[in-house]
Amino acid sequence: MFEEKIKKAKILVEALPYIRKFSGKTVIIKYGGSLMVNDDLKALFTEDIVLLKYVGINPIIVHGGGKEISRWMKKVGKEAVFIDGLRFTDSETMEITEMVLSGKINSEVVSLVNQSGGKAVGLSGKDANLFIARKVKSKTNRDLGFVGDIENVDITLLNTLCDKGYIPVISSVGRSYNGETLNMNADHVAQSISTALGAVKLIYLTDVQGIMKAGKLLNRINLKEAEELMSHPDIKDGMLPKLSCSIEALKGKVDNVHIINGTVEHALLLEIFTDFGIGTMVLGGDIKYGN
């Protein structure tokens, strides 16, 4: 019992320099993967978010919800269609997408954060013109329907909310200059917001340990190494857009990007407040230790 108390005290001491270093800074967290469907992990995640706020860090949560969208589409007898890996979004699919992302998932995360003692506010890109997007086509120039990519982020509302003690929770739905509602890749939304805010960290929560190469976890890589990895055969599927967004974030002057396993209990705290973290840390400059 006594040894356990000493261990906990040492953990707090290890966290202290990081709390001091990141107090007053903004951290963007992309919430996704199996974490979104495991009730126990959801509760731990929101506790971590509230703790970050209490120690002076400004967390902002960005989420998508592809699996949940597909589930609800099946409920109404509609099959998901993917073109070059991207969901084709017709008007009916867009309606379901907005309902699931901005309604169901967003409100659930907001409620959980508030139950944990925080003050969360749910948003989409359409609120206060948080982000404006343009329609995009697939890599093979095929029509994707109401799918967009961010062109502009207005950080005014986010700064106001963070300064007033609130935790923004943002769904990856926005609008075009013509007023069309568009579905966007949540990884890119998180990257764009982190760049616009000059965040100290962008954290991607996934179902894997981090960036794996030849079966080995890469604990720390720099920007040059990240760019070289883009053509490596081990970087595929969901990791490819995350690494691409990581590179863009670092070029946009975000200090560090982290790709970590969100199914690990208190993953955020372990990555931010311990010396070696639990996943992959991508740095803009040379490799250095400490978060």
N, C-alpha and C positions, 0 to 999 in steps of 0.2 A: 504493500500500500504506500509506504513512505517513498520507495524507489520510483513508483509510478508518479507521485506528486513532483518529485525532482525532475523526472523526464518531461512532464508538462511545463514546468518552470523554464527548462532549457529551451523548449520549443518557443515559448513566448520571448525569451531573450534573443533567440535567433531571428524572430520576426521583427523585432524592434527597429533595426536599421532600415528595413524595407518599408515599414509603416512611416518612418520619418522621411524617407526618400520619396515616397509616392503620395504623401498627404497633399491634398489640393489638386492632384492630377486626375486626368480622365482615363478610364479603362473601358474599352468596348468589348463586350462579350457576345460572340455568336452562339446562341443556344440551339442545340440540335441533336440529332442522333437518337440513340436509345434512351438517353436522359429524358426525352420528351414524353416517353410512355411508361416510365417507371416511377410510381408515386413516391417511393422512399427516396429515390435520387432527386426528384423534384424538390422535396422538402429540404434536403441537405443543400441543394443548389441555392435555393432562395435564402436560406440561413447565411450561406457564404456571402451572397450579394448584400444582405443587410449589414453583416459585419464589416464589409468593405466600406460601406457608407458611414458607419459609426466611427471608423478610424480615420475618416477624412478623405477617403478616395471617392471619386465620382464614377460609379459604374453605370453603364448604359447597355441595355440588353437589346439585341437584334435577333429576330427569329424568322424562320420560314415554317415549313410544315408539309413537305411533299407527300409523305406517307399518309398523313391524315387527310390530305386533299384527295388522294387516290381512293381511300377508304370511303369517303363521303360520295365520291363520284359513283362508286359501285352501288352504293345504297339507292341512288336514283336511276340505276340502270345505264350508266354512262361509262364507257371504257376510256382509260387514260391513253393518249397517243403521244409518243415521243419522236421527235425529229432531231437527228444528230445529237442525241442525249438531252434535248430540251423539251419540256412539256408543251405540246401544242395547246393553245388557250383560245378557244372560241368564246363567244359572248356568254354562253351558258356555263362553261368551265370557269370563266373569270368571275361570274357571280358566285359560284360555289367556293372558289379560291378566296375571295374577299370575305365570305361568310366564315370560312374555317380559320383563316389567318387573323383577320382583324376582330372577328367575333369570338369564336371558341377558344383558340390557343392564346391569343393576346389577353383576353379577360381572365383566363385561368392563371397565367403567369402573374398578372397584376394582383389577383386575389391572394396567391400564395406568398408573394413578397409582403403584402400588407398584413397577412396573418402572422408572418415572421417578425413583425415589428417595424417594417419599412414603410415608406410612402411612395408607392409606385403609381405611375400615370401611363395609361395605354395610348399609343399613337400609331398612325400609319403615315406613309409619305404624303398622303393627301391633307393631313392636318397642318394648318398654317403654312402650306406649300413647303413642307419639310424637305422633300426632294422632288425634282421634276425629271422626267425621263423621256426617252424617245423610243419609238418602236424599233425592234431589231429583227433581222432575219437569221437563219441558221448559217453554219459554216459553208454549206453548199448552196446558199442563197435561196433557201426555201422559206415560204411564209410560215410564221409561228403564231399568227393571230395577235392577241393582246399580251405580248411579251415585250418587256422594255429593259433599258439599261440607263442608269442614272447619268444625267448631264450636269445637274446643279444641286447642291445641298445648301439649305439656309439654316445655319446653326443658332439663330437668334432664340428660338423657343427652347432648344436643348440647354443653352447656357442659362436661360432664365430659370428653368425647372431645376437644374443641378444647383444653382446658387441658392434656391429656396428650399433645398433639402429633399427634393423629389428624385425618384429613380425612373427615368424614361424606359419604357418597354415598347419597341418599335417592330411592327410587322412589315414584311417586304412587299407591300402594295403601295403604288404611287400613281401619279397621273402624268399625262403628256401635256405639252403646251396647248393642245387642242381640247383638253379636258377629258380625254379617254382614260379610263382606269386600266392600269397595266400591272402585270405580275412580274416580279424581278427575282433574280438569284440572290438569296439572302447573304451568301458569302461576299458577294460584290457590294451589297448594300452596307454590310458591316465595314468593309474596307473603305468605301467612299466616305462614310460618316467619320471613321477614325482619322482619315486624311484631312477632312474639312475641319475637324476639331483640334488637330495636332495632338492626338492622344498619345499618352506615354506607352500604352500597350493595346494591342489587338489580340484577343484570345479566341481561338476556334475550339469549341468543345465537340469532340468526335467520338466514334466507337473504337478507335485504335489508339495505340500508345503515342503515336506521333509519326514523324517521317521515318519510314523504314527503308534501308538500303542493304540488299543482300542478307535480309533477315535480321539486321541489327538496327537498333534505334539510334538515330542521330540526335544526340542531346543538344548540341549547339552547332549552328552553321551560320556563315555570314552571307551577305547579299550575293556575292560572286558565286559562292558554292550553291546557293539556292537557284540561281539562273542556270547553272550547269546541270542541275538535277532535273530541270524541266524536260530534258530529252532522254532521261534515264527510264528504262522499261519498268522499273519498280514504281514509278510515279504514274498512277493511272486512276481511273474511276473518280471517286469523290475527292481524292487527294490532289488531283491535278488542278482543279479550280482554286482550291485552298492555297496551294503553293503559289499559283499565279497571282492571286489576290495579296498574298504575303509580300511578294516582290513589289507590287504596285504600292502597297502601304508603306514599305520602307523607302521607296523612291519619293513618296509623298511626305517624308519626314516623320512618320510614326517611329518611335524609338525602337520598339521590339515587337515581334509577332510570336505568339505561342500557339502550337497545335498540340492539344493534350487530350487524354482519354477522359471524357466527362462521366464515364461510369465508375470511376474511382471516387470513393467517398471524400468529400471536401477537396476535390481536384483543384479548384481555383485557389484555395488557401495554400495548398502544397506547392503549387507552381509559383505563386507570387511571393510568398513569405519564407521560403526555404532556400538554402544556398544553391542546390542543384536541381530543384523542381522535379517534375515527373514526366515531362514530354519533350517536345522539340522547341527550342528557342531560336528564332531566326533574327539575327542582328544586322543592322545597317552597315556596321564597320567591321573591324577585326574581332575575332572571337575573344571574349573576356568573361570572367566568371563573376557570379553575382547577378541577380535579376534586375 
